[in-house]
Amino acid sequence: MSLKVKAFILQLISFATLFIIVRYLLANYTNLEGMWISITAFVLGTILAPQFQAVKTKEGDKMFMKWIFMKDVKEIK
C-alpha cells in the first residue's frame, strides 16, 4: 500500500472518529435539531482532525502530519 493511500485512510479515520463523537455530543447536549447537528459536526470534524500528507523527498517517500493542537509539522514515516 502506498503512503498516499495510507495518508488518505488515516485522514478519513481521524475525521470519521471526530465527526461521530462531535455529532453524538451535539445531539445530546445542545438544542440543535435536524441537519444542523450534522453540518456543525462536519465543520468541527474538518477543523479538528489532523491532516496527513505523503511527500516525495530526496531521501524517499515520507508522511507528515499537521494538527491544530501542534505547533509544527510532525514526520510520521
PDB file of N, CA, C, O and CB in Angstrom:
ATOM      1  N   MET A   1       0.847  -1.169   0.000  1.00  0.00           N
ATOM      2  CA  MET A   1       0.000   0.000   0.000  1.00  0.00           C
ATOM      3  C   MET A   1       0.898   1.238   0.000  1.00  0.00           C
ATOM      4  O   MET A   1       1.849   1.317   0.778  1.00  0.00           O
ATOM      5  CB  MET A   1      -0.967  -0.006   1.223  1.00  0.00           C
ATOM      6  N   SER A   2       0.601   2.189  -0.857  1.00  0.00           N
ATOM      7  CA  SER A   2       1.433   3.384  -0.968  1.00  0.00           C
ATOM      8  C   SER A   2       1.162   4.337   0.205  1.00  0.00           C
ATOM      9  O   SER A   2       0.141   4.240   0.887  1.00  0.00           O
ATOM     10  CB  SER A   2       1.175   4.099  -2.316  1.00  0.00           C
ATOM     11  N   LEU A   3       2.096   5.248   0.413  1.00  0.00           N
ATOM     12  CA  LEU A   3       1.950   6.203   1.508  1.00  0.00           C
ATOM     13  C   LEU A   3       0.793   7.168   1.274  1.00  0.00           C
ATOM     14  O   LEU A   3       0.174   7.634   2.231  1.00  0.00           O
ATOM     15  CB  LEU A   3       3.238   6.983   1.696  1.00  0.00           C
ATOM     16  N   LYS A   4       0.495   7.471   0.016  1.00  0.00           N
ATOM     17  CA  LYS A   4      -0.639   8.354  -0.271  1.00  0.00           C
ATOM     18  C   LYS A   4      -1.943   7.707   0.171  1.00  0.00           C
ATOM     19  O   LYS A   4      -2.818   8.379   0.716  1.00  0.00           O
ATOM     20  CB  LYS A   4      -0.696   8.695  -1.770  1.00  0.00           C
ATOM     21  N   VAL A   5      -2.073   6.417  -0.062  1.00  0.00           N
ATOM     22  CA  VAL A   5      -3.282   5.701   0.348  1.00  0.00           C
ATOM     23  C   VAL A   5      -3.356   5.638   1.869  1.00  0.00           C
ATOM     24  O   VAL A   5      -4.428   5.830   2.444  1.00  0.00           O
ATOM     25  CB  VAL A   5      -3.309   4.274  -0.255  1.00  0.00           C
ATOM     26  N   LYS A   6      -2.221   5.370   2.533  1.00  0.00           N
ATOM     27  CA  LYS A   6      -2.199   5.334   3.990  1.00  0.00           C
ATOM     28  C   LYS A   6      -2.557   6.693   4.575  1.00  0.00           C
ATOM     29  O   LYS A   6      -3.293   6.769   5.559  1.00  0.00           O
ATOM     30  CB  LYS A   6      -0.827   4.890   4.491  1.00  0.00           C
ATOM     31  N   ALA A   7      -2.045   7.765   3.982  1.00  0.00           N
ATOM     32  CA  ALA A   7      -2.359   9.108   4.459  1.00  0.00           C
ATOM     33  C   ALA A   7      -3.851   9.386   4.313  1.00  0.00           C
ATOM     34  O   ALA A   7      -4.470   9.955   5.212  1.00  0.00           O
ATOM     35  CB  ALA A   7      -1.539  10.162   3.691  1.00  0.00           C
ATOM     36  N   PHE A   8      -4.427   8.985   3.183  1.00  0.00           N
ATOM     37  CA  PHE A   8      -5.856   9.175   2.962  1.00  0.00           C
ATOM     38  C   PHE A   8      -6.679   8.392   3.975  1.00  0.00           C
ATOM     39  O   PHE A   8      -7.648   8.916   4.526  1.00  0.00           O
ATOM     40  CB  PHE A   8      -6.234   8.757   1.546  1.00  0.00           C
ATOM     41  N   ILE A   9      -6.305   7.153   4.223  1.00  0.00           N
ATOM     42  CA  ILE A   9      -7.041   6.311   5.172  1.00  0.00           C
ATOM     43  C   ILE A   9      -6.938   6.877   6.582  1.00  0.00           C
ATOM     44  O   ILE A   9      -7.937   6.924   7.301  1.00  0.00           O
ATOM     45  CB  ILE A   9      -6.511   4.866   5.142  1.00  0.00           C
ATOM     46  N   LEU A  10      -5.743   7.308   6.990  1.00  0.00           N
ATOM     47  CA  LEU A  10      -5.576   7.895   8.321  1.00  0.00           C
ATOM     48  C   LEU A  10      -6.403   9.165   8.469  1.00  0.00           C
ATOM     49  O   LEU A  10      -7.016   9.390   9.512  1.00  0.00           O
ATOM     50  CB  LEU A  10      -4.099   8.199   8.590  1.00  0.00           C
ATOM     51  N   GLN A  11      -6.424   9.985   7.444  1.00  0.00           N
ATOM     52  CA  GLN A  11      -7.206  11.217   7.494  1.00  0.00           C
ATOM     53  C   GLN A  11      -8.692  10.899   7.561  1.00  0.00           C
ATOM     54  O   GLN A  11      -9.430  11.549   8.302  1.00  0.00           O
ATOM     55  CB  GLN A  11      -6.904  12.102   6.275  1.00  0.00           C
ATOM     56  N   LEU A  12      -9.134   9.924   6.809  1.00  0.00           N
ATOM     57  CA  LEU A  12     -10.544   9.526   6.816  1.00  0.00           C
ATOM     58  C   LEU A  12     -10.950   8.975   8.182  1.00  0.00           C
ATOM     59  O   LEU A  12     -12.014   9.318   8.698  1.00  0.00           O
ATOM     60  CB  LEU A  12     -10.812   8.478   5.724  1.00  0.00           C
ATOM     61  N   ILE A  13     -10.112   8.128   8.764  1.00  0.00           N
ATOM     62  CA  ILE A  13     -10.417   7.546  10.071  1.00  0.00           C
ATOM     63  C   ILE A  13     -10.468   8.622  11.150  1.00  0.00           C
ATOM     64  O   ILE A  13     -11.367   8.623  11.990  1.00  0.00           O
ATOM     65  CB  ILE A  13      -9.379   6.481  10.439  1.00  0.00           C
ATOM     66  N   SER A  14      -9.498   9.541  11.126  1.00  0.00           N
ATOM     67  CA  SER A  14      -9.480  10.584  12.149  1.00  0.00           C
ATOM     68  C   SER A  14     -10.690  11.511  12.007  1.00  0.00           C
ATOM     69  O   SER A  14     -11.290  11.893  13.012  1.00  0.00           O
ATOM     70  CB  SER A  14      -8.178  11.396  12.062  1.00  0.00           C
ATOM     71  N   PHE A  15     -11.055  11.877  10.778  1.00  0.00           N
ATOM     72  CA  PHE A  15     -12.232  12.717  10.575  1.00  0.00           C
ATOM     73  C   PHE A  15     -13.501  11.990  11.008  1.00  0.00           C
ATOM     74  O   PHE A  15     -14.341  12.563  11.701  1.00  0.00           O
ATOM     75  CB  PHE A  15     -12.341  13.141   9.103  1.00  0.00           C
ATOM     76  N   ALA A  16     -13.642  10.729  10.602  1.00  0.00           N
ATOM     77  CA  ALA A  16     -14.857   9.982  10.923  1.00  0.00           C
ATOM     78  C   ALA A  16     -15.021   9.813  12.429  1.00  0.00           C
ATOM     79  O   ALA A  16     -16.129   9.919  12.954  1.00  0.00           O
ATOM     80  CB  ALA A  16     -14.834   8.612  10.243  1.00  0.00           C
ATOM     81  N   THR A  17     -13.926   9.553  13.116  1.00  0.00           N
ATOM     82  CA  THR A  17     -13.986   9.397  14.571  1.00  0.00           C
ATOM     83  C   THR A  17     -14.435  10.695  15.230  1.00  0.00           C
ATOM     84  O   THR A  17     -15.330  10.696  16.075  1.00  0.00           O
ATOM     85  CB  THR A  17     -12.617   8.965  15.128  1.00  0.00           C
ATOM     86  N   LEU A  18     -13.812  11.792  14.840  1.00  0.00           N
ATOM     87  CA  LEU A  18     -14.205  13.082  15.414  1.00  0.00           C
ATOM     88  C   LEU A  18     -15.631  13.458  15.035  1.00  0.00           C
ATOM     89  O   LEU A  18     -16.366  13.994  15.864  1.00  0.00           O
ATOM     90  CB  LEU A  18     -13.247  14.175  14.960  1.00  0.00           C
ATOM     91  N   PHE A  19     -16.028  13.190  13.811  1.00  0.00           N
ATOM     92  CA  PHE A  19     -17.388  13.502  13.369  1.00  0.00           C
ATOM     93  C   PHE A  19     -18.415  12.758  14.216  1.00  0.00           C
ATOM     94  O   PHE A  19     -19.396  13.353  14.663  1.00  0.00           O
ATOM     95  CB  PHE A  19     -17.567  13.145  11.885  1.00  0.00           C
ATOM     96  N   ILE A  20     -18.201  11.477  14.438  1.00  0.00           N
ATOM     97  CA  ILE A  20     -19.159  10.678  15.211  1.00  0.00           C
ATOM     98  C   ILE A  20     -19.220  11.157  16.657  1.00  0.00           C
ATOM     99  O   ILE A  20     -20.306  11.279  17.224  1.00  0.00           O
ATOM    100  CB  ILE A  20     -18.782   9.185  15.163  1.00  0.00           C
ATOM    101  N   ILE A  21     -18.073  11.426  17.252  1.00  0.00           N
ATOM    102  CA  ILE A  21     -18.048  11.898  18.643  1.00  0.00           C
ATOM    103  C   ILE A  21     -18.738  13.252  18.770  1.00  0.00           C
ATOM    104  O   ILE A  21     -19.571  13.445  19.656  1.00  0.00           O
ATOM    105  CB  ILE A  21     -16.598  11.996  19.155  1.00  0.00           C
ATOM    106  N   VAL A  22     -18.394  14.191  17.888  1.00  0.00           N
ATOM    107  CA  VAL A  22     -18.981  15.530  17.954  1.00  0.00           C
ATOM    108  C   VAL A  22     -20.476  15.475  17.658  1.00  0.00           C
ATOM    109  O   VAL A  22     -21.258  16.178  18.297  1.00  0.00           O
ATOM    110  CB  VAL A  22     -18.278  16.480  16.967  1.00  0.00           C
ATOM    111  N   ARG A  23     -20.876  14.656  16.706  1.00  0.00           N
ATOM    112  CA  ARG A  23     -22.304  14.549  16.379  1.00  0.00           C
ATOM    113  C   ARG A  23     -23.099  14.010  17.564  1.00  0.00           C
ATOM    114  O   ARG A  23     -24.193  14.495  17.856  1.00  0.00           O
ATOM    115  CB  ARG A  23     -22.509  13.643  15.154  1.00  0.00           C
ATOM    116  N   TYR A  24     -22.553  13.017  18.236  1.00  0.00           N
ATOM    117  CA  TYR A  24     -23.221  12.460  19.421  1.00  0.00           C
ATOM    118  C   TYR A  24     -23.345  13.519  20.518  1.00  0.00           C
ATOM    119  O   TYR A  24     -24.409  13.679  21.117  1.00  0.00           O
ATOM    120  CB  TYR A  24     -22.446  11.229  19.953  1.00  0.00           C
ATOM    121  N   LEU A  25     -22.248  14.241  20.778  1.00  0.00           N
ATOM    122  CA  LEU A  25     -22.266  15.270  21.814  1.00  0.00           C
ATOM    123  C   LEU A  25     -23.241  16.401  21.471  1.00  0.00           C
ATOM    124  O   LEU A  25     -23.962  16.884  22.343  1.00  0.00           O
ATOM    125  CB  LEU A  25     -20.860  15.835  22.015  1.00  0.00           C
ATOM    126  N   LEU A  26     -23.263  16.819  20.215  1.00  0.00           N
ATOM    127  CA  LEU A  26     -24.188  17.873  19.802  1.00  0.00           C
ATOM    128  C   LEU A  26     -25.641  17.433  19.908  1.00  0.00           C
ATOM    129  O   LEU A  26     -26.502  18.208  20.327  1.00  0.00           O
ATOM    130  CB  LEU A  26     -23.886  18.303  18.380  1.00  0.00           C
ATOM    131  N   ALA A  27     -25.910  16.196  19.529  1.00  0.00           N
ATOM    132  CA  ALA A  27     -27.285  15.693  19.563  1.00  0.00           C
ATOM    133  C   ALA A  27     -27.809  15.591  20.995  1.00  0.00           C
ATOM    134  O   ALA A  27     -28.989  15.831  21.252  1.00  0.00           O
ATOM    135  CB  ALA A  27     -27.364  14.326  18.878  1.00  0.00           C
ATOM    136  N   ASN A  28     -26.928  15.235  21.918  1.00  0.00           N
ATOM    137  CA  ASN A  28     -27.392  15.004  23.281  1.00  0.00           C
ATOM    138  C   ASN A  28     -27.273  16.216  24.200  1.00  0.00           C
ATOM    139  O   ASN A  28     -28.000  16.304  25.189  1.00  0.00           O
ATOM    140  CB  ASN A  28     -26.633  13.875  23.871  1.00  0.00           C
ATOM    141  N   TYR A  29     -26.379  17.146  23.898  1.00  0.00           N
ATOM    142  CA  TYR A  29     -26.110  18.221  24.854  1.00  0.00           C
ATOM    143  C   TYR A  29     -26.342  19.631  24.319  1.00  0.00           C
ATOM    144  O   TYR A  29     -25.990  20.600  24.991  1.00  0.00           O
ATOM    145  CB  TYR A  29     -24.711  18.115  25.321  1.00  0.00           C
ATOM    146  N   THR A  30     -26.921  19.771  23.136  1.00  0.00           N
ATOM    147  CA  THR A  30     -27.256  21.102  22.614  1.00  0.00           C
ATOM    148  C   THR A  30     -28.707  21.108  22.148  1.00  0.00           C
ATOM    149  O   THR A  30     -29.377  20.075  22.126  1.00  0.00           O
ATOM    150  CB  THR A  30     -26.301  21.504  21.444  1.00  0.00           C
ATOM    151  N   ASN A  31     -29.168  22.278  21.782  1.00  0.00           N
ATOM    152  CA  ASN A  31     -30.544  22.421  21.294  1.00  0.00           C
ATOM    153  C   ASN A  31     -30.620  22.386  19.771  1.00  0.00           C
ATOM    154  O   ASN A  31     -31.660  22.716  19.202  1.00  0.00           O
ATOM    155  CB  ASN A  31     -31.147  23.719  21.806  1.00  0.00           C
ATOM    156  N   LEU A  32     -29.547  21.995  19.107  1.00  0.00           N
ATOM    157  CA  LEU A  32     -29.570  21.912  17.648  1.00  0.00           C
ATOM    158  C   LEU A  32     -30.500  20.791  17.207  1.00  0.00           C
ATOM    159  O   LEU A  32     -30.632  19.771  17.883  1.00  0.00           O
ATOM    160  CB  LEU A  32     -28.150  21.685  17.087  1.00  0.00           C
ATOM    161  N   GLU A  33     -31.140  20.998  16.063  1.00  0.00           N
ATOM    162  CA  GLU A  33     -32.064  19.994  15.538  1.00  0.00           C
ATOM    163  C   GLU A  33     -31.822  19.759  14.062  1.00  0.00           C
ATOM    164  O   GLU A  33     -31.283  20.617  13.363  1.00  0.00           O
ATOM    165  CB  GLU A  33     -33.510  20.418  15.770  1.00  0.00           C
ATOM    166  N   GLY A  34     -32.222  18.601  13.601  1.00  0.00           N
ATOM    167  CA  GLY A  34     -32.194  18.279  12.182  1.00  0.00           C
ATOM    168  C   GLY A  34     -30.799  18.235  11.594  1.00  0.00           C
ATOM    169  O   GLY A  34     -29.859  17.704  12.185  1.00  0.00           O
ATOM    170  N   MET A  35     -30.699  18.819  10.398  1.00  0.00           N
ATOM    171  CA  MET A  35     -29.434  18.752   9.671  1.00  0.00           C
ATOM    172  C   MET A  35     -28.349  19.620  10.291  1.00  0.00           C
ATOM    173  O   MET A  35     -27.174  19.447   9.966  1.00  0.00           O
ATOM    174  CB  MET A  35     -29.644  19.160   8.241  1.00  0.00           C
ATOM    175  N   TRP A  36     -28.708  20.554  11.178  1.00  0.00           N
ATOM    176  CA  TRP A  36     -27.710  21.430  11.795  1.00  0.00           C
ATOM    177  C   TRP A  36     -26.742  20.652  12.678  1.00  0.00           C
ATOM    178  O   TRP A  36     -25.591  21.056  12.848  1.00  0.00           O
ATOM    179  CB  TRP A  36     -28.397  22.513  12.615  1.00  0.00           C
ATOM    180  N   ILE A  37     -27.198  19.552  13.233  1.00  0.00           N
ATOM    181  CA  ILE A  37     -26.301  18.698  14.028  1.00  0.00           C
ATOM    182  C   ILE A  37     -25.201  18.148  13.134  1.00  0.00           C
ATOM    183  O   ILE A  37     -24.022  18.219  13.480  1.00  0.00           O
ATOM    184  CB  ILE A  37     -27.086  17.533  14.705  1.00  0.00           C
ATOM    185  N   SER A  38     -25.581  17.599  11.985  1.00  0.00           N
ATOM    186  CA  SER A  38     -24.603  17.021  11.060  1.00  0.00           C
ATOM    187  C   SER A  38     -23.693  18.078  10.441  1.00  0.00           C
ATOM    188  O   SER A  38     -22.493  17.848  10.292  1.00  0.00           O
ATOM    189  CB  SER A  38     -25.319  16.258   9.959  1.00  0.00           C
ATOM    190  N   ILE A  39     -24.243  19.220  10.085  1.00  0.00           N
ATOM    191  CA  ILE A  39     -23.435  20.287   9.479  1.00  0.00           C
ATOM    192  C   ILE A  39     -22.403  20.797  10.473  1.00  0.00           C
ATOM    193  O   ILE A  39     -21.236  20.972  10.122  1.00  0.00           O
ATOM    194  CB  ILE A  39     -24.332  21.449   9.000  1.00  0.00           C
ATOM    195  N   THR A  40     -22.821  21.036  11.704  1.00  0.00           N
ATOM    196  CA  THR A  40     -21.903  21.516  12.733  1.00  0.00           C
ATOM    197  C   THR A  40     -20.842  20.475  13.046  1.00  0.00           C
ATOM    198  O   THR A  40     -19.672  20.820  13.216  1.00  0.00           O
ATOM    199  CB  THR A  40     -22.667  21.883  14.002  1.00  0.00           C
ATOM    200  N   ALA A  41     -21.228  19.211  13.125  1.00  0.00           N
ATOM    201  CA  ALA A  41     -20.262  18.136  13.370  1.00  0.00           C
ATOM    202  C   ALA A  41     -19.267  18.020  12.217  1.00  0.00           C
ATOM    203  O   ALA A  41     -18.085  17.758  12.441  1.00  0.00           O
ATOM    204  CB  ALA A  41     -20.991  16.797  13.574  1.00  0.00           C
ATOM    205  N   PHE A  42     -19.738  18.213  10.988  1.00  0.00           N
ATOM    206  CA  PHE A  42     -18.857  18.166   9.825  1.00  0.00           C
ATOM    207  C   PHE A  42     -17.816  19.279   9.880  1.00  0.00           C
ATOM    208  O   PHE A  42     -16.629  19.034   9.667  1.00  0.00           O
ATOM    209  CB  PHE A  42     -19.671  18.272   8.534  1.00  0.00           C
ATOM    210  N   VAL A  43     -18.256  20.492  10.165  1.00  0.00           N
ATOM    211  CA  VAL A  43     -17.334  21.631  10.223  1.00  0.00           C
ATOM    212  C   VAL A  43     -16.321  21.451  11.344  1.00  0.00           C
ATOM    213  O   VAL A  43     -15.125  21.659  11.137  1.00  0.00           O
ATOM    214  CB  VAL A  43     -18.107  22.942  10.420  1.00  0.00           C
ATOM    215  N   LEU A  44     -16.783  21.070  12.523  1.00  0.00           N
ATOM    216  CA  LEU A  44     -15.862  20.864  13.640  1.00  0.00           C
ATOM    217  C   LEU A  44     -14.912  19.695  13.380  1.00  0.00           C
ATOM    218  O   LEU A  44     -13.730  19.771  13.714  1.00  0.00           O
ATOM    219  CB  LEU A  44     -16.645  20.622  14.929  1.00  0.00           C
ATOM    220  N   GLY A  45     -15.416  18.627  12.795  1.00  0.00           N
ATOM    221  CA  GLY A  45     -14.557  17.494  12.462  1.00  0.00           C
ATOM    222  C   GLY A  45     -13.494  17.856  11.446  1.00  0.00           C
ATOM    223  O   GLY A  45     -12.354  17.402  11.547  1.00  0.00           O
ATOM    224  N   THR A  46     -13.858  18.670  10.469  1.00  0.00           N
ATOM    225  CA  THR A  46     -12.904  19.114   9.461  1.00  0.00           C
ATOM    226  C   THR A  46     -11.813  19.986  10.074  1.00  0.00           C
ATOM    227  O   THR A  46     -10.639  19.849   9.728  1.00  0.00           O
ATOM    228  CB  THR A  46     -13.623  19.877   8.354  1.00  0.00           C
ATOM    229  N   ILE A  47     -12.193  20.871  10.972  1.00  0.00           N
ATOM    230  CA  ILE A  47     -11.218  21.768  11.599  1.00  0.00           C
ATOM    231  C   ILE A  47     -10.327  21.029  12.584  1.00  0.00           C
ATOM    232  O   ILE A  47      -9.120  21.270  12.621  1.00  0.00           O
ATOM    233  CB  ILE A  47     -11.932  22.912  12.308  1.00  0.00           C
ATOM    234  N   LEU A  48     -10.898  20.136  13.381  1.00  0.00           N
ATOM    235  CA  LEU A  48     -10.154  19.491  14.463  1.00  0.00           C
ATOM    236  C   LEU A  48      -9.362  18.254  14.044  1.00  0.00           C
ATOM    237  O   LEU A  48      -8.442  17.852  14.757  1.00  0.00           O
ATOM    238  CB  LEU A  48     -11.097  19.113  15.542  1.00  0.00           C
ATOM    239  N   ALA A  49      -9.691  17.651  12.926  1.00  0.00           N
ATOM    240  CA  ALA A  49      -8.999  16.426  12.501  1.00  0.00           C
ATOM    241  C   ALA A  49      -7.578  16.747  12.016  1.00  0.00           C
ATOM    242  O   ALA A  49      -7.360  17.758  11.348  1.00  0.00           O
ATOM    243  CB  ALA A  49      -9.800  15.713  11.379  1.00  0.00           C
ATOM    244  N   PRO A  50      -6.623  15.886  12.353  1.00  0.00           N
ATOM    245  CA  PRO A  50      -5.263  16.103  11.850  1.00  0.00           C
ATOM    246  C   PRO A  50      -5.192  15.874  10.341  1.00  0.00           C
ATOM    247  O   PRO A  50      -5.952  15.085   9.778  1.00  0.00           O
ATOM    248  CB  PRO A  50      -4.271  15.175  12.571  1.00  0.00           C
ATOM    249  N   GLN A  51      -4.269  16.578   9.706  1.00  0.00           N
ATOM    250  CA  GLN A  51      -4.083  16.475   8.257  1.00  0.00           C
ATOM    251  C   GLN A  51      -2.839  15.633   7.971  1.00  0.00           C
ATOM    252  O   GLN A  51      -1.765  15.905   8.507  1.00  0.00           O
ATOM    253  CB  GLN A  51      -3.958  17.891   7.605  1.00  0.00           C
ATOM    254  N   PHE A  52      -2.983  14.626   7.137  1.00  0.00           N
ATOM    255  CA  PHE A  52      -1.874  13.755   6.756  1.00  0.00           C
ATOM    256  C   PHE A  52      -1.545  13.992   5.292  1.00  0.00           C
ATOM    257  O   PHE A  52      -2.434  14.219   4.470  1.00  0.00           O
ATOM    258  CB  PHE A  52      -2.218  12.258   7.010  1.00  0.00           C
ATOM    259  N   GLN A  53      -0.238  13.936   4.972  1.00  0.00           N
ATOM    260  CA  GLN A  53       0.173  14.134   3.591  1.00  0.00           C
ATOM    261  C   GLN A  53       1.428  13.322   3.314  1.00  0.00           C
ATOM    262  O   GLN A  53       2.358  13.295   4.120  1.00  0.00           O
ATOM    263  CB  GLN A  53       0.415  15.630   3.296  1.00  0.00           C
ATOM    264  N   ALA A  54       1.441  12.662   2.165  1.00  0.00           N
ATOM    265  CA  ALA A  54       2.608  11.916   1.706  1.00  0.00           C
ATOM    266  C   ALA A  54       3.372  12.786   0.711  1.00  0.00           C
ATOM    267  O   ALA A  54       2.789  13.342  -0.220  1.00  0.00           O
ATOM    268  CB  ALA A  54       2.193  10.551   1.061  1.00  0.00           C
ATOM    269  N   VAL A  55       4.695  12.895   0.923  1.00  0.00           N
ATOM    270  CA  VAL A  55       5.530  13.771   0.101  1.00  0.00           C
ATOM    271  C   VAL A  55       6.754  12.986  -0.360  1.00  0.00           C
ATOM    272  O   VAL A  55       7.336  12.208   0.395  1.00  0.00           O
ATOM    273  CB  VAL A  55       5.954  15.054   0.890  1.00  0.00           C
ATOM    274  N   LYS A  56       7.131  13.210  -1.625  1.00  0.00           N
ATOM    275  CA  LYS A  56       8.366  12.624  -2.132  1.00  0.00           C
ATOM    276  C   LYS A  56       9.504  13.593  -1.836  1.00  0.00           C
ATOM    277  O   LYS A  56       9.454  14.759  -2.229  1.00  0.00           O
ATOM    278  CB  LYS A  56       8.266  12.316  -3.667  1.00  0.00           C
ATOM    279  N   THR A  57      10.527  13.108  -1.142  1.00  0.00           N
ATOM    280  CA  THR A  57      11.698  13.923  -0.825  1.00  0.00           C
ATOM    281  C   THR A  57      12.935  13.273  -1.434  1.00  0.00           C
ATOM    282  O   THR A  57      12.843  12.223  -2.069  1.00  0.00           O
ATOM    283  CB  THR A  57      11.862  14.094   0.715  1.00  0.00           C
ATOM    284  N   LYS A  58      14.070  13.890  -1.240  1.00  0.00           N
ATOM    285  CA  LYS A  58      15.315  13.323  -1.757  1.00  0.00           C
ATOM    286  C   LYS A  58      15.654  11.998  -1.082  1.00  0.00           C
ATOM    287  O   LYS A  58      16.269  11.125  -1.693  1.00  0.00           O
ATOM    288  CB  LYS A  58      16.460  14.309  -1.566  1.00  0.00           C
ATOM    289  N   GLU A  59      15.253  11.851   0.179  1.00  0.00           N
ATOM    290  CA  GLU A  59      15.516  10.608   0.912  1.00  0.00           C
ATOM    291  C   GLU A  59      14.485   9.519   0.615  1.00  0.00           C
ATOM    292  O   GLU A  59      14.670   8.375   1.030  1.00  0.00           O
ATOM    293  CB  GLU A  59      15.542  10.885   2.404  1.00  0.00           C
ATOM    294  N   GLY A  60      13.424   9.843  -0.080  1.00  0.00           N
ATOM    295  CA  GLY A  60      12.361   8.881  -0.393  1.00  0.00           C
ATOM    296  C   GLY A  60      11.010   9.429   0.027  1.00  0.00           C
ATOM    297  O   GLY A  60      10.886  10.599   0.386  1.00  0.00           O
ATOM    298  N   ASP A  61      10.010   8.581  -0.021  1.00  0.00           N
ATOM    299  CA  ASP A  61       8.661   8.993   0.363  1.00  0.00           C
ATOM    300  C   ASP A  61       8.556   9.111   1.877  1.00  0.00           C
ATOM    301  O   ASP A  61       9.053   8.260   2.614  1.00  0.00           O
ATOM    302  CB  ASP A  61       7.614   7.997  -0.169  1.00  0.00           C
ATOM    303  N   LYS A  62       7.902  10.181   2.333  1.00  0.00           N
ATOM    304  CA  LYS A  62       7.691  10.396   3.757  1.00  0.00           C
ATOM    305  C   LYS A  62       6.270  10.873   3.982  1.00  0.00           C
ATOM    306  O   LYS A  62       5.651  11.485   3.110  1.00  0.00           O
ATOM    307  CB  LYS A  62       8.709  11.411   4.326  1.00  0.00           C
ATOM    308  N   MET A  63       5.761  10.576   5.188  1.00  0.00           N
ATOM    309  CA  MET A  63       4.426  11.007   5.551  1.00  0.00           C
ATOM    310  C   MET A  63       4.534  12.035   6.678  1.00  0.00           C
ATOM    311  O   MET A  63       5.291  11.857   7.632  1.00  0.00           O
ATOM    312  CB  MET A  63       3.544   9.796   5.975  1.00  0.00           C
ATOM    313  N   PHE A  64       3.764  13.107   6.547  1.00  0.00           N
ATOM    314  CA  PHE A  64       3.774  14.169   7.533  1.00  0.00           C
ATOM    315  C   PHE A  64       2.369  14.389   8.070  1.00  0.00           C
ATOM    316  O   PHE A  64       1.376  14.128   7.391  1.00  0.00           O
ATOM    317  CB  PHE A  64       4.334  15.463   6.933  1.00  0.00           C
ATOM    318  N   MET A  65       2.307  14.880   9.316  1.00  0.00           N
ATOM    319  CA  MET A  65       1.030  15.171   9.945  1.00  0.00           C
ATOM    320  C   MET A  65       1.060  16.583  10.508  1.00  0.00           C
ATOM    321  O   MET A  65       2.034  16.992  11.140  1.00  0.00           O
ATOM    322  CB  MET A  65       0.711  14.144  11.054  1.00  0.00           C
ATOM    323  N   LYS A  66      -0.010  17.320  10.273  1.00  0.00           N
ATOM    324  CA  LYS A  66      -0.175  18.643  10.853  1.00  0.00           C
ATOM    325  C   LYS A  66      -1.506  18.651  11.588  1.00  0.00           C
ATOM    326  O   LYS A  66      -2.525  18.179  11.083  1.00  0.00           O
ATOM    327  CB  LYS A  66      -0.114  19.770   9.759  1.00  0.00           C
ATOM    328  N   TRP A  67      -1.465  19.205  12.804  1.00  0.00           N
ATOM    329  CA  TRP A  67      -2.670  19.230  13.617  1.00  0.00           C
ATOM    330  C   TRP A  67      -2.798  20.587  14.251  1.00  0.00           C
ATOM    331  O   TRP A  67      -1.791  21.227  14.553  1.00  0.00           O
ATOM    332  CB  TRP A  67      -2.651  18.126  14.687  1.00  0.00           C
ATOM    333  N   ILE A  68      -4.011  21.039  14.460  1.00  0.00           N
ATOM    334  CA  ILE A  68      -4.262  22.362  15.001  1.00  0.00           C
ATOM    335  C   ILE A  68      -3.691  22.512  16.413  1.00  0.00           C
ATOM    336  O   ILE A  68      -3.384  23.627  16.834  1.00  0.00           O
ATOM    337  CB  ILE A  68      -5.754  22.647  15.008  1.00  0.00           C
ATOM    338  N   PHE A  69      -3.546  21.412  17.145  1.00  0.00           N
ATOM    339  CA  PHE A  69      -3.055  21.451  18.517  1.00  0.00           C
ATOM    340  C   PHE A  69      -1.538  21.290  18.614  1.00  0.00           C
ATOM    341  O   PHE A  69      -0.988  21.304  19.715  1.00  0.00           O
ATOM    342  CB  PHE A  69      -3.727  20.374  19.326  1.00  0.00           C
ATOM    343  N   MET A  70      -0.859  21.139  17.479  1.00  0.00           N
ATOM    344  CA  MET A  70       0.603  21.012  17.453  1.00  0.00           C
ATOM    345  C   MET A  70       1.173  22.219  16.715  1.00  0.00           C
ATOM    346  O   MET A  70       0.597  22.704  15.741  1.00  0.00           O
ATOM    347  CB  MET A  70       1.052  19.668  16.768  1.00  0.00           C
ATOM    348  N   LYS A  71       2.322  22.691  17.205  1.00  0.00           N
ATOM    349  CA  LYS A  71       2.930  23.876  16.615  1.00  0.00           C
ATOM    350  C   LYS A  71       3.575  23.591  15.263  1.00  0.00           C
ATOM    351  O   LYS A  71       3.449  24.391  14.335  1.00  0.00           O
ATOM    352  CB  LYS A  71       3.958  24.446  17.558  1.00  0.00           C
ATOM    353  N   ASP A  72       4.253  22.478  15.147  1.00  0.00           N
ATOM    354  CA  ASP A  72       4.995  22.187  13.928  1.00  0.00           C
ATOM    355  C   ASP A  72       4.469  20.941  13.232  1.00  0.00           C
ATOM    356  O   ASP A  72       3.604  20.236  13.753  1.00  0.00           O
ATOM    357  CB  ASP A  72       6.469  22.021  14.240  1.00  0.00           C
ATOM    358  N   VAL A  73       4.999  20.688  12.060  1.00  0.00           N
ATOM    359  CA  VAL A  73       4.644  19.507  11.277  1.00  0.00           C
ATOM    360  C   VAL A  73       5.471  18.332  11.793  1.00  0.00           C
ATOM    361  O   VAL A  73       6.678  18.456  11.998  1.00  0.00           O
ATOM    362  CB  VAL A  73       4.886  19.742   9.740  1.00  0.00           C
ATOM    363  N   LYS A  74       4.808  17.185  12.001  1.00  0.00           N
ATOM    364  CA  LYS A  74       5.487  16.014  12.532  1.00  0.00           C
ATOM    365  C   LYS A  74       5.650  14.970  11.425  1.00  0.00           C
ATOM    366  O   LYS A  74       4.717  14.680  10.677  1.00  0.00           O
ATOM    367  CB  LYS A  74       4.707  15.424  13.735  1.00  0.00           C
ATOM    368  N   GLU A  75       6.868  14.413  11.343  1.00  0.00           N
ATOM    369  CA  GLU A  75       7.124  13.361  10.365  1.00  0.00           C
ATOM    370  C   GLU A  75       6.662  12.036  10.942  1.00  0.00           C
ATOM    371  O   GLU A  75       7.082  11.651  12.033  1.00  0.00           O
ATOM    372  CB  GLU A  75       8.627  13.303   9.978  1.00  0.00           C
ATOM    373  N   ILE A  76       5.805  11.340  10.222  1.00  0.00           N
ATOM    374  CA  ILE A  76       5.263  10.065  10.665  1.00  0.00           C
ATOM    375  C   ILE A  76       6.127   8.903  10.182  1.00  0.00           C
ATOM    376  O   ILE A  76       6.531   8.042  10.964  1.00  0.00           O
ATOM    377  CB  ILE A  76       3.829   9.899  10.169  1.00  0.00           C
ATOM    378  N   LYS A  77       6.400   8.898   8.893  1.00  0.00           N
ATOM    379  CA  LYS A  77       7.118   7.756   8.310  1.00  0.00           C
ATOM    380  C   LYS A  77       7.980   8.219   7.163  1.00  0.00           C
ATOM    381  O   LYS A  77       8.665   7.408   6.540  1.00  0.00           O
ATOM    382  CB  LYS A  77       6.140   6.671   7.832  1.00  0.00           C
TER     383      LYS A  77
END
